[in-house]
Amino acid sequence: MISLDEDEILGEFFNSPEKKAKWLVRIKYAYIFWIIFVILGIIFLFFYYLLIN
């Protein structure tokens, strides 16, 4: 299996430990934002169907 450092496309973003750490933090924040977005969407749909019916 090829590592991120050796990848042709992603290698330039992950070729140093500082860049890896920066991107992992960004991915972590995006993942947390996505979870919040999904939870808010489910709550919105719950209240939408609760008020219509």
N, C-alpha and C positions, 0 to 999 in steps of 0.2 A: 504494500500500500504506500502511496506517495504522501509525503508530509507537506504541510502548507508552505514550508520554506522552499521546497523543490518544485512547486506547482508553477506553471508558466504564467497563469493569469493572476492567481492570488498571491504568488510569491513576493511581489513587490509591496504588498500591504502587510505581510507577516515576516519579513526577512530580518527583523531585529527584535530583541525582547521588549523594547519600549513600544514598538508598533504593535506587537502581539498583545501586550497589556492594554494599550489604548483601545484596540479593536474589541477585546474581550469585555471591557467595561461598557463600550457602546452597545455591544450585542446584549449584555445583561440588562441595560436600561431599556432597550427596545423590547426585550422579552417581558419585562415587568409592565411596560406600557401596553403591550399586546394583551396581557392577562387582564389588566384594568379595563381595557376597551371591551373585551369579551364579556366580562362581568357586568359592566354598565349596559351593554347591549341586551343581555339576558334580563336584567332588571327592567329595562325600558320595555321589552316585549311583554314581560309579565304584567306590568302596569297598563300597557296598551290593551291587552286582551282582557284584563280585569275591568277596565273602564268601559269597554265596548260591550261586553256581555254583562 
